[in-house]
Amino acid sequence: MKVIAFVASPRKNGNSDILAEHFLEGAKSKGADTEKIYLYDHTINPCQGCYKNCWINPNDCTRFQDDMNQLISKMLSSDLILFVSPVYMASYTSQLTVFFERCIPLMNVDLKNNVLVENRGKGKNVVVALVHDAPDLSIADIPFKAMDHVLKNTFQMNIIGKLQVSGVRDKGDINNKDKSLKEAYQLAEKLCAK
Ligand SMILES: Cc1cc2nc3c(=O)[nH]c(=O)nc-3n(C[C@H](O)[C@H](O)[C@H](O)COP(=O)(O)O)c2cc1C
C-alpha cells in the first residue's frame, strides 16, 4: 500500500508537517510505503482558465510545463492520500488552492456535449486535515466544506477521514497536543490495516 501526504504549509517542521509525520508513521507501522510532498517546494502555476487541452485526452496542461504532471502521477499511484493545511484567512493555503485548480486534468470532459467522460481521481481514498490557531473548531467549517466540494463532488474521491487541530499557532505547538497526534497515527494504522 502506498500512502502520500501533501503538506500545504510553507513551514517545514510546522504543525501541519508534524501532523503529517505522525500519520505517515502510523501508516509505516502497518507496512505502507510512504512519501511526503511539500507543496511549497514545487512550482505549481495557477490555472489560466484557457479551457484548452486539459479536459481533452491526454489530459495534460499544455500551458505550463511545471511540477504538476509529476505530482498528479504520484497522487494517482497512491492508495491513500493525505492533504494537510493550516487554516489561512478562513481557508486552506493558496498553494493548496493552486494545486486543486491544476488537478482539473484529472477529468476528461466532452466539452461539446458537456459530458464527463472520465475522472482519473474517482474512488481515490483521501484524508483531509486542518490545523489552526483559533480555539473555535467552527473556523475550519468553510475550508472543510470546500475540500468536500473539490475532492468529493468534483473529483469523486472518497473522503474517509478528517483530522482537525485547534489552538496551534507557533511551529511545534502541536507537540503539546498528544491526543491529536495519536489520533492521526491511529487513523493511518486503521486505514492501512490489512
Ligand atoms: C497568513 C496567515 C493566516 C492565518 N489565518 C488564520 C485563520 O484565519 N484562522 C486561524 O485560526 N488561524 C490562522 N492562522 C494561523 C495558522 O493556521 C497557524 O499558525 C497554524 O498552526 C500554522 O500551521 P503550520 O505550522 O503548519 O504552518 C493564519 C496564519 C497565517 C500565517
The ligand as a Gaussian input file, in Angstrom:
#p B3LYP/6-31G(d) Opt

LIG

0 1
 C       -1.343000      34.309000       6.724000
 C       -1.935000      33.533000       7.859000
 C       -3.311000      33.477000       8.003000
 C       -3.881000      32.764000       9.043000
 N       -5.250000      32.704000       9.166000
 C       -5.804000      32.022000      10.200000
 C       -7.227000      31.970000      10.352000
 O       -7.989000      32.519000       9.557000
 N       -7.726000      31.268000      11.409000
 C       -6.913000      30.646000      12.308000
 O       -7.424000      30.030000      13.268000
 N       -5.550000      30.659000      12.175000
 C       -4.990000      31.338000      11.150000
 N       -3.626000      31.357000      11.002000
 C       -2.776000      30.587000      11.948000
 C       -2.288000      29.251000      11.390000
 O       -3.353000      28.458000      10.961000
 C       -1.488000      28.508000      12.476000
 O       -0.350000      29.267000      12.816000
 C       -1.072000      27.122000      12.076000
 O       -0.691000      26.388000      13.230000
 C        0.095000      27.128000      11.091000
 O        0.363000      25.816000      10.691000
 P        1.822000      25.368000      10.189000
 O        2.708000      25.350000      11.413000
 O        1.606000      24.027000       9.602000
 O        2.271000      26.379000       9.191000
 C       -3.040000      32.081000       9.985000
 C       -1.649000      32.154000       9.816000
 C       -1.089000      32.873000       8.781000
 C        0.422000      32.946000       8.665000

